[in-house]
Amino acid sequence: MLQQVSDFELELMKIIWENNGTALYAEITDALDKKGLSTTKNTIISLLSRLASKGYLTTNKIGRRNKYTALVSAREYQSMQTTAFIDKIYEGNVSGLVSTLIQKNLIKPEEYEELKKYWESGGKD
């Protein structure tokens, strides 16, 4: 199982995922600037290196530049985090999560109906 990532590491991963799973350092810093999340070069490189050591990224040299490629897709990450959340907070009881979503009006009736149709179709899109 992959290690947890910090909030800023997740932002870096989102940028890479949004860029079809690969990005150069300059593309990452441009995206961070657009999001108002710029930081020092050393911090970004350190976090990218940490993501690589955690198994989320691979780094390839292209001349003097690094190309970062996601080894974990956004969907895989979401699935892993959702499972960990349900296990941790609801002790694996998904109905507890769904009940909370409904009781706190965190899911709209039309979203519930979409989920119900998805479930009834056997999970086929």
Order of alpha helices (4+ residues) and beta strands (2+ residues): alpha-beta-alpha-alpha-beta-beta-alpha-alpha-alpha
